[in-house]
Amino acid sequence: MYVPPARPVDARRLLLAGAIGLTLWLGATFLWHVTYRQGISLAVILFLDQDFPALLGGLLLLTLAAPFAEGMGLRLPAPRARVIVPLILSFGLIAWAGHYWLFQNYSISRDEEVARFAAAYMREGLFARPIPAEWEAYRRAIMPEFFSPFGAADYWTAAYLPVNSAIQALFWQLGDPNLAGPALLMAGLFALWRVALHLFPTRRDAVWVTMLLGLSSAQLWVTAMTPYAMTGHFALNMIWLALVLRGGVIGHVSAGAVAVLAAGLHQWHFPPIFIAPFILWMLLARRWTAAAFHIVVLAAIVIVWAKLWPGFLVQSLGPAADVRPSAGVADKVGSLFERLGDRWQPLVNLSRFVAWNNILMVPLATLGVFAMRWRSALRGQEIALPLALGCFAGCALALAQGYGWGFRYAHGFIGPFCLLAGLGWARFRPAAMRSLYLGVVITLVMSAFLVWRTHVFVAPYAASHRMIDASKADVVLVDPRGGLYVTDLVRGRDGVPGRPMVMNLGMLTLNQVDELCEHYVVELFDRAEFRPLGVPLARWNLGRMDALRAHMKAEGCDKPVLPPLPETIEDAFNASGDVL
């Protein structure tokens, strides 16, 4: 793709404009979500702990770096496979190691745990996990949320579509399910590189801009450390685009297969949002056959994942139980608009998105939008148009996400942001790379802070899980009062419920608690255990649980979970803080 040069944009002005724009956005975010307290959600808690300090530091460094931004900088080699592939492999290895170091082999959110839960039963060749008869009465306390309603009286099944979990199950069979995210990250980065080569055959600096923005995205490689399906969306979106740009029958048919696969990762509506702008692009270019084919693919996505898959579950597992089914097309669309009405948080979510990606990604992507020649765009000759429309859609649908390292609902559009930035660079910047290098250095400093704060946030939950998992009791009841999202500790071992069977105390009746205390060895895990480990404080006033706890105390069924005894003298010294 030939990008005609335009009047260059001064790098110093680019950095200062980015700093000014981010300052205004960050100020609005703080005023709306903190000063006037329009709802303190988990995203706002993480924003204040992680993103706000990182962005303040980034703004300061960006401002200080602006006077030195113009210049050539180091000369990079041609972005050939022998250079790019080892770089991609190294980031894949970082993502794999990070699951064990940064996240301590622990998936903090219920979304991730449910994905791993499904991978565990798929690894055994099952479509769902049968609920043992002795635990059927307690099934909702054991699986509090994100379960499929189909056959829910007899089976535990993940609420999400199966492809992400199936990929994890495949890597589990190969040795480690935690390799799935890094493998998808590497596949997505490789496809991003191929697309950049296609778009900028004569501008190796623009290819490097695209790749360095992708490689320096902490959101990409930290999310790849987790079981989240978003890494799969990034990878399959980029593979889809690479195949479409390849063209021909093989390219488009393969892209159609990738789209159907991507729609089954966890929720089917994500790929259509990415693909629809490219269908418009094809229609504007009068590529009727290609556009018609991909419209048929979108219809196939709805048929396969919104109709056939729920029907298969009903036939295999039984009708819906416990909660109403919500897998239909009308349910999905209605739910989306309902959430836009009461859970739309663009300020905080997009601030998190900026913090976890390269500090220059948004300013350069904005240049990419201005690089469009609008008459050519309306004739379908500018790929910047579908890229920009997709990025806008990904940012506009800024729904509350709960946990996330960056803004994960826009994860599948990081590739288009990087490509738009490459287009902006190719149009408005000469091959003077110093400003980009400064941006990468600033981003790495911010990323180091974000990684540290993430490790600090996750560590108490990982320690709590290890403490529960080490219990010798038959049943551990988690009292979630007093801790932020402590109910997410209700889980099994490696996705498999078992002894100790962990339950949410708040979802049990008085009679159920009596039966458990009568027939099983029961231990409690509450604020007395998880607060000393550092779990963030939260106050839940649940009078019914006060009555449950008082009854358990009266019956002598409130033994706490205790940390395991040290096995060696070194463990004893460590546990005592070396005071013995």
CORDA-V231872 format. One record per residue. N is the residue number from 1. RES is the residue in three letters. PHI is phi in degrees with one decimal (NA if undefined). Layout:
n = (N & N)
res = (RES & RES)
phi = (PHI & PHI)
//
This chain:
n = (1 & 2 & 3 & 4 & 5 & 6 & 7 & 8 & 9 & 10 & 11 & 12 & 13 & 14 & 15 & 16 & 17 & 18 & 19 & 20 & 21 & 22 & 23 & 24 & 25 & 26 & 27 & 28 & 29 & 30 & 31 & 32 & 33 & 34 & 35 & 36 & 37 & 38 & 39 & 40 & 41 & 42 & 43 & 44 & 45 & 46 & 47 & 48 & 49 & 50 & 51 & 52 & 53 & 54 & 55 & 56 & 57 & 58 & 59 & 60 & 61 & 62 & 63 & 64 & 65 & 66 & 67 & 68 & 69 & 70 & 71 & 72 & 73 & 74 & 75 & 76 & 77 & 78 & 79 & 80 & 81 & 82 & 83 & 84 & 85 & 86 & 87 & 88 & 89 & 90 & 91 & 92 & 93 & 94 & 95 & 96 & 97 & 98 & 99 & 100 & 101 & 102 & 103 & 104 & 105 & 106 & 107 & 108 & 109 & 110 & 111 & 112 & 113 & 114 & 115 & 116 & 117 & 118 & 119 & 120 & 121 & 122 & 123 & 124 & 125 & 126 & 127 & 128 & 129 & 130 & 131 & 132 & 133 & 134 & 135 & 136 & 137 & 138 & 139 & 140 & 141 & 142 & 143 & 144 & 145 & 146 & 147 & 148 & 149 & 150 & 151 & 152 & 153 & 154 & 155 & 156 & 157 & 158 & 159 & 160 & 161 & 162 & 163 & 164 & 165 & 166 & 167 & 168 & 169 & 170 & 171 & 172 & 173 & 174 & 175 & 176 & 177 & 178 & 179 & 180 & 181 & 182 & 183 & 184 & 185 & 186 & 187 & 188 & 189 & 190 & 191 & 192 & 193 & 194 & 195 & 196 & 197 & 198 & 199 & 200 & 201 & 202 & 203 & 204 & 205 & 206 & 207 & 208 & 209 & 210 & 211 & 212 & 213 & 214 & 215 & 216 & 217 & 218 & 219 & 220 & 221 & 222 & 223 & 224 & 225 & 226 & 227 & 228 & 229 & 230 & 231 & 232 & 233 & 234 & 235 & 236 & 237 & 238 & 239 & 240 & 241 & 242 & 243 & 244 & 245 & 246 & 247 & 248 & 249 & 250 & 251 & 252 & 253 & 254 & 255 & 256 & 257 & 258 & 259 & 260 & 261 & 262 & 263 & 264 & 265 & 266 & 267 & 268 & 269 & 270 & 271 & 272 & 273 & 274 & 275 & 276 & 277 & 278 & 279 & 280 & 281 & 282 & 283 & 284 & 285 & 286 & 287 & 288 & 289 & 290 & 291 & 292 & 293 & 294 & 295 & 296 & 297 & 298 & 299 & 300 & 301 & 302 & 303 & 304 & 305 & 306 & 307 & 308 & 309 & 310 & 311 & 312 & 313 & 314 & 315 & 316 & 317 & 318 & 319 & 320 & 321 & 322 & 323 & 324 & 325 & 326 & 327 & 328 & 329 & 330 & 331 & 332 & 333 & 334 & 335 & 336 & 337 & 338 & 339 & 340 & 341 & 342 & 343 & 344 & 345 & 346 & 347 & 348 & 349 & 350 & 351 & 352 & 353 & 354 & 355 & 356 & 357 & 358 & 359 & 360 & 361 & 362 & 363 & 364 & 365 & 366 & 367 & 368 & 369 & 370 & 371 & 372 & 373 & 374 & 375 & 376 & 377 & 378 & 379 & 380 & 381 & 382 & 383 & 384 & 385 & 386 & 387 & 388 & 389 & 390 & 391 & 392 & 393 & 394 & 395 & 396 & 397 & 398 & 399 & 400 & 401 & 402 & 403 & 404 & 405 & 406 & 407 & 408 & 409 & 410 & 411 & 412 & 413 & 414 & 415 & 416 & 417 & 418 & 419 & 420 & 421 & 422 & 423 & 424 & 425 & 426 & 427 & 428 & 429 & 430 & 431 & 432 & 433 & 434 & 435 & 436 & 437 & 438 & 439 & 440 & 441 & 442 & 443 & 444 & 445 & 446 & 447 & 448 & 449 & 450 & 451 & 452 & 453 & 454 & 455 & 456 & 457 & 458 & 459 & 460 & 461 & 462 & 463 & 464 & 465 & 466 & 467 & 468 & 469 & 470 & 471 & 472 & 473 & 474 & 475 & 476 & 477 & 478 & 479 & 480 & 481 & 482 & 483 & 484 & 485 & 486 & 487 & 488 & 489 & 490 & 491 & 492 & 493 & 494 & 495 & 496 & 497 & 498 & 499 & 500 & 501 & 502 & 503 & 504 & 505 & 506 & 507 & 508 & 509 & 510 & 511 & 512 & 513 & 514 & 515 & 516 & 517 & 518 & 519 & 520 & 521 & 522 & 523 & 524 & 525 & 526 & 527 & 528 & 529 & 530 & 531 & 532 & 533 & 534 & 535 & 536 & 537 & 538 & 539 & 540 & 541 & 542 & 543 & 544 & 545 & 546 & 547 & 548 & 549 & 550 & 551 & 552 & 553 & 554 & 555 & 556 & 557 & 558 & 559 & 560 & 561 & 562 & 563 & 564 & 565 & 566 & 567 & 568 & 569 & 570 & 571 & 572 & 573 & 574 & 575 & 576 & 577 & 578 & 579 & 580)
res = (MET & TYR & VAL & PRO & PRO & ALA & ARG & PRO & VAL & ASP & ALA & ARG & ARG & LEU & LEU & LEU & ALA & GLY & ALA & ILE & GLY & LEU & THR & LEU & TRP & LEU & GLY & ALA & THR & PHE & LEU & TRP & HIS & VAL & THR & TYR & ARG & GLN & GLY & ILE & SER & LEU & ALA & VAL & ILE & LEU & PHE & LEU & ASP & GLN & ASP & PHE & PRO & ALA & LEU & LEU & GLY & GLY & LEU & LEU & LEU & LEU & THR & LEU & ALA & ALA & PRO & PHE & ALA & GLU & GLY & MET & GLY & LEU & ARG & LEU & PRO & ALA & PRO & ARG & ALA & ARG & VAL & ILE & VAL & PRO & LEU & ILE & LEU & SER & PHE & GLY & LEU & ILE & ALA & TRP & ALA & GLY & HIS & TYR & TRP & LEU & PHE & GLN & ASN & TYR & SER & ILE & SER & ARG & ASP & GLU & GLU & VAL & ALA & ARG & PHE & ALA & ALA & ALA & TYR & MET & ARG & GLU & GLY & LEU & PHE & ALA & ARG & PRO & ILE & PRO & ALA & GLU & TRP & GLU & ALA & TYR & ARG & ARG & ALA & ILE & MET & PRO & GLU & PHE & PHE & SER & PRO & PHE & GLY & ALA & ALA & ASP & TYR & TRP & THR & ALA & ALA & TYR & LEU & PRO & VAL & ASN & SER & ALA & ILE & GLN & ALA & LEU & PHE & TRP & GLN & LEU & GLY & ASP & PRO & ASN & LEU & ALA & GLY & PRO & ALA & LEU & LEU & MET & ALA & GLY & LEU & PHE & ALA & LEU & TRP & ARG & VAL & ALA & LEU & HIS & LEU & PHE & PRO & THR & ARG & ARG & ASP & ALA & VAL & TRP & VAL & THR & MET & LEU & LEU & GLY & LEU & SER & SER & ALA & GLN & LEU & TRP & VAL & THR & ALA & MET & THR & PRO & TYR & ALA & MET & THR & GLY & HIS & PHE & ALA & LEU & ASN & MET & ILE & TRP & LEU & ALA & LEU & VAL & LEU & ARG & GLY & GLY & VAL & ILE & GLY & HIS & VAL & SER & ALA & GLY & ALA & VAL & ALA & VAL & LEU & ALA & ALA & GLY & LEU & HIS & GLN & TRP & HIS & PHE & PRO & PRO & ILE & PHE & ILE & ALA & PRO & PHE & ILE & LEU & TRP & MET & LEU & LEU & ALA & ARG & ARG & TRP & THR & ALA & ALA & ALA & PHE & HIS & ILE & VAL & VAL & LEU & ALA & ALA & ILE & VAL & ILE & VAL & TRP & ALA & LYS & LEU & TRP & PRO & GLY & PHE & LEU & VAL & GLN & SER & LEU & GLY & PRO & ALA & ALA & ASP & VAL & ARG & PRO & SER & ALA & GLY & VAL & ALA & ASP & LYS & VAL & GLY & SER & LEU & PHE & GLU & ARG & LEU & GLY & ASP & ARG & TRP & GLN & PRO & LEU & VAL & ASN & LEU & SER & ARG & PHE & VAL & ALA & TRP & ASN & ASN & ILE & LEU & MET & VAL & PRO & LEU & ALA & THR & LEU & GLY & VAL & PHE & ALA & MET & ARG & TRP & ARG & SER & ALA & LEU & ARG & GLY & GLN & GLU & ILE & ALA & LEU & PRO & LEU & ALA & LEU & GLY & CYS & PHE & ALA & GLY & CYS & ALA & LEU & ALA & LEU & ALA & GLN & GLY & TYR & GLY & TRP & GLY & PHE & ARG & TYR & ALA & HIS & GLY & PHE & ILE & GLY & PRO & PHE & CYS & LEU & LEU & ALA & GLY & LEU & GLY & TRP & ALA & ARG & PHE & ARG & PRO & ALA & ALA & MET & ARG & SER & LEU & TYR & LEU & GLY & VAL & VAL & ILE & THR & LEU & VAL & MET & SER & ALA & PHE & LEU & VAL & TRP & ARG & THR & HIS & VAL & PHE & VAL & ALA & PRO & TYR & ALA & ALA & SER & HIS & ARG & MET & ILE & ASP & ALA & SER & LYS & ALA & ASP & VAL & VAL & LEU & VAL & ASP & PRO & ARG & GLY & GLY & LEU & TYR & VAL & THR & ASP & LEU & VAL & ARG & GLY & ARG & ASP & GLY & VAL & PRO & GLY & ARG & PRO & MET & VAL & MET & ASN & LEU & GLY & MET & LEU & THR & LEU & ASN & GLN & VAL & ASP & GLU & LEU & CYS & GLU & HIS & TYR & VAL & VAL & GLU & LEU & PHE & ASP & ARG & ALA & GLU & PHE & ARG & PRO & LEU & GLY & VAL & PRO & LEU & ALA & ARG & TRP & ASN & LEU & GLY & ARG & MET & ASP & ALA & LEU & ARG & ALA & HIS & MET & LYS & ALA & GLU & GLY & CYS & ASP & LYS & PRO & VAL & LEU & PRO & PRO & LEU & PRO & GLU & THR & ILE & GLU & ASP & ALA & PHE & ASN & ALA & SER & GLY & ASP & VAL & LEU)
phi = (NA & -87.3 & -112.2 & -65.8 & -68.5 & -126.7 & -61.3 & -62.3 & -94.4 & -63.6 & -63.8 & -64.6 & -67.5 & -61.3 & -65.9 & -67.8 & -63.6 & -62.3 & -65.6 & -66.5 & -60.7 & -68.1 & -61.4 & -63.6 & -65.3 & -66.0 & -63.2 & -63.7 & -62.6 & -64.6 & -62.0 & -71.7 & -91.6 & -115.7 & -60.1 & -99.2 & 46.8 & -82.9 & 92.7 & -96.8 & -95.0 & -59.9 & -60.3 & -70.2 & -59.6 & -67.6 & -59.0 & -68.9 & -80.3 & -115.7 & -77.4 & -60.0 & -62.6 & -63.5 & -68.4 & -61.4 & -63.4 & -63.2 & -62.0 & -60.8 & -65.7 & -63.4 & -67.5 & -67.4 & -80.5 & -54.3 & -63.6 & -106.8 & -78.0 & -81.1 & 148.0 & -75.6 & 75.1 & -66.3 & -91.2 & -89.0 & -69.9 & -58.8 & -76.0 & -88.8 & -60.6 & -66.9 & -98.7 & -72.9 & -61.4 & -60.3 & -61.0 & -62.7 & -60.9 & -64.9 & -72.3 & -62.7 & -66.4 & -61.4 & -64.4 & -66.5 & -65.8 & -64.2 & -61.3 & -87.6 & -90.2 & -68.0 & -97.2 & 54.2 & 57.2 & -134.6 & -103.4 & -75.3 & -96.4 & -64.7 & -56.7 & -66.9 & -63.3 & -66.0 & -62.7 & -70.1 & -58.6 & -66.7 & -60.7 & -65.5 & -77.5 & -66.3 & -59.2 & -87.8 & 81.7 & -110.9 & -94.9 & -163.4 & -101.3 & -59.9 & -83.1 & -56.0 & -55.6 & -68.9 & -110.1 & -60.5 & -68.0 & -109.7 & -60.2 & -78.1 & -71.3 & -83.0 & -123.7 & -66.7 & -156.8 & 60.7 & -105.6 & -74.8 & -73.8 & -71.0 & 65.6 & -67.3 & -73.3 & -124.3 & -134.0 & -95.9 & -137.3 & -65.4 & -71.6 & -85.5 & -67.6 & -91.4 & -66.7 & -58.8 & -66.8 & -64.9 & -63.6 & -62.9 & -61.8 & -62.1 & -69.1 & -63.1 & -63.6 & -81.5 & 140.7 & -157.5 & -64.2 & -77.1 & -82.6 & -61.9 & -61.2 & -58.9 & -64.1 & -66.5 & -58.6 & -63.8 & -63.4 & -67.3 & -66.3 & -63.3 & -64.7 & -59.4 & -62.6 & -63.7 & -66.0 & -61.8 & -61.7 & -66.8 & -79.2 & -127.3 & -65.8 & -111.3 & -123.3 & -66.6 & -66.1 & -69.1 & -63.3 & -64.4 & -57.9 & -58.4 & -72.2 & -66.8 & -64.6 & -68.2 & -67.1 & -89.6 & -76.3 & -63.3 & -60.2 & -65.6 & -83.5 & -76.0 & -63.5 & -66.8 & -77.6 & -114.2 & -80.4 & -53.9 & -74.3 & -65.7 & -62.8 & -62.8 & -63.8 & -58.6 & -65.4 & -71.7 & -62.1 & -69.7 & -64.7 & -58.1 & -65.6 & -60.6 & -69.7 & -64.5 & -68.5 & -62.6 & 77.0 & 76.8 & -62.6 & -62.1 & -61.5 & -72.8 & -65.0 & -63.7 & -62.2 & -61.4 & -64.3 & -63.5 & -63.2 & -64.0 & -63.9 & -62.7 & -66.8 & -93.3 & -60.5 & -155.4 & -140.6 & -75.1 & -81.3 & -66.8 & -60.8 & -58.0 & -63.7 & -74.3 & -80.2 & -53.7 & -61.5 & -73.8 & -65.1 & -59.6 & -59.3 & -65.7 & -64.9 & -63.0 & -86.2 & 60.4 & -92.6 & -63.5 & -65.0 & -62.2 & -61.6 & -62.1 & -62.4 & -75.0 & -65.2 & -62.0 & -61.9 & -61.1 & -64.5 & -64.0 & -59.2 & -64.9 & -64.1 & -69.2 & -96.3 & -97.7 & -119.4 & -68.0 & -63.7 & -60.0 & -62.6 & -62.5 & -65.1 & -62.2 & -66.2 & -83.9 & -112.9 & 116.8 & -68.8 & -64.8 & -143.6 & 72.3 & -135.8 & -74.7 & -67.3 & -142.0 & -102.2 & -75.7 & -63.6 & -62.4 & -62.0 & -64.7 & -65.7 & -62.0 & -62.8 & -61.5 & -69.4 & -63.3 & -70.1 & -63.9 & -74.2 & -121.5 & -133.6 & -85.8 & -134.8 & -66.0 & -62.7 & -72.2 & -67.3 & -75.6 & -63.5 & -65.3 & -61.9 & -65.3 & -63.6 & -94.1 & -119.5 & -58.0 & -60.9 & -98.0 & -62.7 & -68.7 & -58.5 & -70.3 & -65.3 & -63.2 & -60.4 & -61.9 & -66.9 & -69.2 & -73.5 & -66.3 & -93.6 & -67.0 & -65.2 & -67.0 & -61.9 & -73.0 & -100.4 & 73.4 & -105.8 & -122.8 & -70.3 & -60.5 & -63.6 & -65.5 & -62.3 & -67.7 & -62.8 & -65.0 & -61.9 & -62.7 & -63.5 & -62.1 & -83.1 & -68.1 & -83.8 & -86.7 & -76.4 & -58.6 & -110.9 & 70.4 & -66.2 & 164.2 & -106.4 & 98.5 & -112.8 & -72.0 & -70.8 & -99.8 & -60.6 & -68.1 & -108.0 & -63.6 & -57.7 & -58.3 & -59.7 & -64.3 & -68.9 & -60.5 & -62.3 & -61.9 & -64.8 & -63.8 & -64.1 & -62.9 & -87.0 & -116.0 & -125.0 & -75.0 & -80.0 & -104.5 & -96.7 & -59.8 & -61.5 & -66.2 & -61.3 & -61.8 & -62.0 & -65.9 & -63.3 & -60.4 & -63.4 & -66.0 & -63.5 & -62.3 & -64.4 & -60.4 & -64.9 & -62.9 & -64.0 & -61.9 & -66.7 & -65.6 & -60.0 & -64.1 & -69.6 & -76.9 & -52.7 & -62.7 & -69.3 & -62.7 & -65.2 & -63.3 & -62.4 & -62.9 & -65.6 & -64.1 & -64.2 & -82.3 & -63.1 & -92.3 & -72.6 & -75.5 & -133.7 & -116.2 & -100.0 & -93.9 & -93.4 & -78.9 & -64.9 & 96.6 & -132.8 & -72.6 & 55.2 & -71.3 & -60.8 & -70.2 & -76.3 & -76.9 & -162.9 & -95.4 & -104.4 & 54.0 & 80.8 & -118.8 & -64.9 & -174.6 & -79.3 & -71.3 & -79.4 & -94.5 & -134.0 & -86.0 & -58.0 & -68.1 & -106.9 & -113.2 & -89.0 & -61.6 & -65.4 & -65.2 & -62.6 & -60.0 & -65.2 & -62.5 & -65.7 & -77.5 & -107.2 & -134.2 & -81.9 & -116.2 & -127.7 & -107.0 & -126.9 & -136.9 & -60.8 & -64.1 & -95.3 & -85.2 & -65.7 & -61.3 & -79.7 & 103.6 & -63.9 & -57.9 & -74.2 & -147.4 & -109.8 & -116.9 & -97.0 & -122.1 & -62.1 & -61.0 & -73.1 & -61.0 & -65.7 & -62.1 & -66.8 & -62.7 & -66.1 & -63.3 & -64.4 & -65.4 & -88.0 & 69.6 & -117.8 & -130.6 & -66.0 & -79.2 & -72.2 & -108.6 & -63.1 & -63.0 & -67.6 & -64.9 & -91.7 & -131.2 & -63.9 & -65.3 & -62.5 & -64.0 & -63.7 & -63.6 & -66.2 & -90.1 & 73.1 & 60.9 & -97.9 & -75.0)
//
